[in-house]
Amino acid sequence: MPNKSIGASFDCAATSLSTVDQWICQNPKISALDERMAIHYQENYKKLSPYNRVTYLNSQREWLRYWPQACGRTEDADMQTQEYLSCAENSYEERIETLRVFITKKQWPVFNVAQYHVTTADKKVVPDWVNKVEHQLTYPKIDAAFLPVKDQQLANQVNLWIRSVIKTLGGKNRTSLNENHMDTSLDIQLEEVSPDLIRLKTIYYFNGFGAHGNSVFNNYHYIISKGRELKPPDLLQGNWQELVAKDVYRQLHLQAPGMVLIDSAQDVKSSIERVQTWMFDREGLRFIFSPYELTAYAAGAPQISVDWELIKPYLTDYTKTQLPLLY
């Protein structure tokens, strides 16, 4: 058996290795990934406060139990197959990315809280080859412990808001034993839009083992100066819907010809009025629509940008102050 020099984060010469650890040692690519992951883990662990280190550690332990079960969940699963090897490689790459701690423009340290579960599948509703279903929930948390008091208060408010968004999306149930008929993952990313706006980009993916899985995209924005979630009247006023719906409908046909599922611009209104479809950049107000929302699955998740100049008459004073500050 290869020794530790291959790259595993543990001693491959040890006599009490589990079957999974032995397999890691016997596969140079996974062994190297295991060592790389351990380095990332240790480097980022040191950046966190003692309280959040516990959360970080528990998440890592959960993942170490999770990935072998997820990769070996089918009836014909074999650790020696290319399929298992590819699954392990992807799992490690994703985990390494999840482990990172990054610093926002406000100098807030942010890490990912990740939860992983594999549960027994309901054989009455899943294909015969599926023994287990898998669930993931990943969301950002600001480590406020070392921040100045004023920043601590604000960071903790944002953390509470993030938890409320998870609750809105039903994330608590999506990693429970109730979801025994499909794979699910809820991935939440924190992005700074401007000094006063924070965005949570959320992607909920589910797969009931049909022809393909599906994803639902949402964006939630927090206004720091108001201490609450963004509402449409914060940015747009008056009868903006008519003009924007026409422009979005026109662009949809240009972007996804032959795949638009709606019959008129009027059918766009309910989607564009939902602030969760909104994103902002220097070019315009951008909308992201989930697959099947307005277009066929093959069109993916269309993104349509409406120029700020076009909707200038409908911009609120708050929007006008934010546009020059967009990152």
Buried (B, 14 or more C-beta within 10 A) or exposed (E): EBEBEBBBBBEBEEEEBEEBBBBBBBBEEBBBBBBBBBEBBEEBBEBBEEEBBEBBEEBBEBBBEBBBBBBBBBEEBEBEEEBBBEBBBEBBEBBBEBBEBEEBEBEBBBBBBBBBBBBEBEEEEBEEEBBBBBBBBBBBBBBBEEBEEEBBEBBEBBBEBBBEBBEEBEBBEBBEEEBBBBBBBBBBBBBBBBBBBBBBBBBBBBBBBEEEBBBBBBBBBBBBEEEEBBEBEBBBBEEBBEBBBBBBBEBBEEBBEEBBBBEEBEBBBEBBBBBBBBBBEEEBBBBBBBBBBBBEEEBBBBBBBBEBEBBEEBBBEBBEEBEEEBE
